[in-house]
């Protein structure tokens, strides 16, 4: 039986190509998993089901500034809400700011910053409101938790209210004062508008 050199080279090339493809196919799940982990660490959103809400906490590098990336399905209606207790002299007033969320993928940011005129502002998704200096000083010495349950892209079950950020130590002292001094009790959460409308 005679083999041509050309047939031999083609056969060896085919076997090498087959072996390379099998090795690559074996590595794909590991590479996908590694890619997902790196995306999560950097705060990139991975949308696996376009019919469901997806969100991820983005690493923060500044005080009093928190970021998320969020994907809202076309048929859903959500709004982001911020609530806090405002210190105005001896008086404490409960404040609330909210903004509707449009369908699609976008960054969501809560920022508390000093304006060029020297007064303090709270900005959430394009809605800006003033915030007292005493409240800002309180927030600067507090810890916060992001109660999404885990790092990485999160796809919640249907909800009425989904917390994104909560004050972690509401019993901490204010300006080094007595235990139980008032705290700003800052909370950020999403509200499913349609779920809220269905409630009796």
C-alpha positions, 0 to 999 in steps of 0.5 A: 500500500503506497501513501503519497507525501501530499496525503500524509502531510494533509492527514497530519495537518488535519490531526493537528487541527483537530487536536488544537480544536479539542484543546480549545473547546476544553478551555472555553468554560474555564476562560468564560468563568475567568472572563466573568470574574474579571468583568465582575471585579472591574464592575462590568455588567453581564446581561444574561437574560434581557427580560430581567433586571441586572445590576452590579456595584462598581468599585468606589474610589472616592468618599461619598460617591457610589456607583452601580451599572444597571440594566432595565428591561424594556417592559419594566418600570423602576425608580431609584429612591434615596432617603435620609434624615437631614440635620437642620440645627436642632431639627431633623427632617426626613428627606427623599429624592427619587428618579425614574429609570429608563429601559436599557443599560446605564450607570447609576451614581449617587454623589454627595459633593461640594458645589463651586458656591460652597454648599453641599449637594446630593445627586442621584441619576440626574436629580440634584438636591441640597444637603446640610453640612451637618448631615454630610459630616455625619455621613463621612464618619459612617460605614455603609453596606451594599446589600445585594448579597454577592459581588458581581452581576446580580439578577433579583427575583421580583421585588417591591423594594431592593436595597442598594446602599444602607448605613451600616452603623446607625448607632454610631456616635455623631461628631464624637457625641453620646451613644444613640445620637441621631444618624443620617440613616441614608438608604438607596433602593430601587422600587418596582413601580408596577409591583407597588401599583399592584399592592392593595 
